[in-house]
Amino acid sequence: MQEYHWNSFTKRITINAPVYSLYAAWATKTGLESWFLREAIISKSDGTLRADDEPFEAGDHFEWRWHGYDNDTVDRGKVISTNGVDQLSFSFSGKNILTVNFLIESHELICSIEQKMYQETEEEKRYFYIECGLGWTFYLANLKSVFEGGNDLRNRNVAIQKLINA
């Protein structure tokens, strides 16, 4: 039997869209708000705000807010790396690091994410493994839906809680 670890997971999805559009969807305020967040505030390392369509860079900080949650539900993190083309990584929720890569496999574009958990206890790692795994599964499906001409599937009603799409 294979030993199971709670330290990381990978999620992958094919998306029929240009890589530069998908990169912007992950690396700009406008992009993130089109499929993932209600509000993304991205600050340069000197504290000034990035323009809505200006790609973020390593050292930038951010605040995120989601549809379906009030303004007190906020996550803060830092951009760790970007290459401006097909890779970026950032920290969030304390001790989590997400790396996003775009690659071609069998003539299809794949968005691949890997999340690593650096919490101190196995209980915390399991929590983030399960909860973030569920969240990223939904948000990657929503990214695909938005980019392939489908609906934006996010719940926008803060009065309705405990949904997979919020």
C-alpha positions as CSV (number, residue, x, y, z in Angstrom):
1,M,0.0,0.0,0.0
2,Q,1.3,3.4,-0.9
3,E,2.1,5.8,2.0
4,Y,-0.1,8.9,1.9
5,H,1.3,12.4,2.6
6,W,-0.6,15.6,3.3
7,N,2.2,17.9,2.3
8,S,1.2,18.7,-1.3
9,F,-1.3,18.1,-4.1
10,T,-1.5,18.8,-7.8
11,K,-4.6,19.6,-9.8
12,R,-4.6,19.8,-13.6
13,I,-7.2,20.8,-16.2
14,T,-7.2,21.3,-19.9
15,I,-8.4,24.7,-21.1
16,N,-9.0,25.8,-24.7
17,A,-7.6,29.4,-24.5
18,P,-4.4,31.2,-25.3
19,V,-1.7,30.8,-22.7
20,Y,-1.2,34.6,-22.5
21,S,-4.9,35.0,-21.6
22,L,-4.7,32.4,-18.9
23,Y,-1.5,33.8,-17.5
24,A,-3.2,37.2,-17.2
25,A,-6.2,35.5,-15.5
26,W,-3.8,34.4,-12.7
27,A,-1.4,37.4,-12.7
28,T,-3.7,40.5,-12.8
29,K,-6.4,42.0,-10.7
30,T,-8.8,42.0,-13.6
31,G,-8.0,38.5,-14.5
32,L,-8.4,37.1,-10.9
33,E,-11.7,38.9,-10.5
34,S,-13.0,37.4,-13.8
35,W,-13.1,33.8,-12.4
36,F,-11.8,33.5,-8.9
37,L,-12.2,36.5,-6.6
38,R,-14.7,39.3,-5.8
39,E,-11.8,41.6,-5.1
40,A,-8.1,41.4,-5.5
41,I,-5.9,44.2,-4.1
42,I,-2.3,43.9,-5.4
43,S,0.4,46.1,-4.0
44,K,3.9,46.5,-5.3
45,S,6.8,46.0,-2.9
46,D,6.9,49.8,-2.3
47,G,3.2,49.8,-1.2
48,T,1.7,51.4,-4.4
49,L,-1.2,49.6,-6.0
50,R,-0.8,47.8,-9.3
51,A,-3.1,48.9,-12.1
52,D,-6.0,46.5,-12.8
53,D,-4.4,44.9,-15.9
54,E,-0.7,45.2,-14.8
55,P,0.8,41.8,-14.1
56,F,2.1,41.3,-10.6
57,E,5.7,40.6,-9.9
58,A,7.7,38.7,-7.3
59,G,7.7,40.6,-4.0
60,D,4.1,42.0,-4.5
61,H,1.6,41.6,-1.7
62,F,-2.1,40.9,-2.1
63,E,-5.5,40.8,-0.3
64,W,-8.2,38.6,-1.6
65,R,-12.0,38.6,-1.0
66,W,-14.5,36.1,-2.4
67,H,-18.0,36.2,-3.7
68,G,-20.4,34.7,-1.1
69,Y,-18.4,36.0,1.8
70,D,-18.4,39.3,3.7
71,N,-15.5,41.8,3.7
72,D,-14.1,40.3,6.9
73,T,-13.2,37.1,5.1
74,V,-9.8,38.1,3.6
75,D,-6.6,36.3,2.7
76,R,-3.3,37.9,2.5
77,G,-0.2,36.6,0.7
78,K,2.9,37.4,-1.3
79,V,3.9,36.8,-4.9
80,I,7.0,34.5,-4.8
81,S,7.9,34.3,-8.5
82,T,6.6,35.0,-12.0
83,N,8.1,34.6,-15.4
84,G,5.5,36.6,-17.4
85,V,4.7,33.7,-19.7
86,D,3.7,30.4,-18.1
87,Q,4.6,30.1,-14.5
88,L,3.9,32.0,-11.2
89,S,3.8,31.1,-7.5
90,F,2.5,32.8,-4.4
91,S,2.0,32.2,-0.7
92,F,-1.4,32.4,0.9
93,S,-3.3,31.4,4.1
94,G,-0.1,31.5,6.1
95,K,2.0,28.6,5.2
96,N,0.7,27.5,1.8
97,I,2.5,28.0,-1.5
98,L,0.8,27.6,-4.8
99,T,2.7,27.2,-8.1
100,V,0.8,27.6,-11.4
101,N,2.2,26.3,-14.7
102,F,0.8,26.2,-18.2
103,L,2.1,23.4,-20.4
104,I,1.2,21.6,-23.6
105,E,0.4,17.9,-23.5
106,S,-0.9,16.0,-26.5
107,H,-1.6,19.3,-28.3
108,E,-3.7,20.6,-25.4
109,L,-3.0,23.4,-23.0
110,I,-3.0,22.4,-19.4
111,C,-3.3,24.6,-16.3
112,S,-1.5,22.7,-13.6
113,I,-1.4,23.9,-10.0
114,E,0.7,22.4,-7.1
115,Q,0.0,23.4,-3.6
116,K,2.5,22.7,-0.8
117,M,1.5,22.9,2.8
118,Y,4.1,24.0,5.4
119,Q,2.0,23.9,8.5
120,E,3.5,22.6,11.7
121,T,1.0,19.9,12.5
122,E,-0.4,17.0,10.5
123,E,-3.9,18.2,11.5
124,E,-3.4,21.6,9.9
125,K,-1.8,20.0,6.8
126,R,-4.8,17.7,6.4
127,Y,-7.2,20.6,6.8
128,F,-5.6,22.6,4.0
129,Y,-5.1,19.6,1.8
130,I,-8.8,18.8,2.0
131,E,-10.3,22.3,2.0
132,C,-8.0,23.8,-0.6
133,G,-8.2,20.7,-2.7
134,L,-11.9,21.1,-2.9
135,G,-11.7,24.8,-3.5
136,W,-9.1,24.6,-6.3
137,T,-11.1,21.8,-8.0
138,F,-14.1,24.1,-8.2
139,Y,-12.1,27.2,-9.2
140,L,-10.2,25.4,-11.9
141,A,-13.5,24.2,-13.3
142,N,-14.8,27.7,-13.2
143,L,-11.7,29.0,-15.0
144,K,-12.4,26.5,-17.7
145,S,-16.1,27.4,-17.9
146,V,-15.4,31.2,-18.1
147,F,-12.7,30.8,-20.7
148,E,-14.5,28.3,-22.9
149,G,-17.7,30.5,-23.2
150,G,-19.6,29.0,-20.3
151,N,-21.1,30.6,-17.2
152,D,-19.3,32.0,-14.3
153,L,-20.4,29.5,-11.6
154,R,-19.5,31.4,-8.5
155,N,-22.1,32.0,-5.8
156,R,-22.5,35.8,-5.2
157,N,-25.1,35.6,-2.4
158,V,-23.5,36.1,1.0
159,A,-26.8,34.9,2.6
160,I,-26.3,31.4,1.2
161,Q,-23.4,29.6,2.9
162,K,-21.7,26.1,2.8
163,L,-21.7,25.9,-1.0
164,I,-19.0,24.3,-3.2
165,N,-19.1,27.3,-5.5
166,A,-18.2,30.0,-2.9
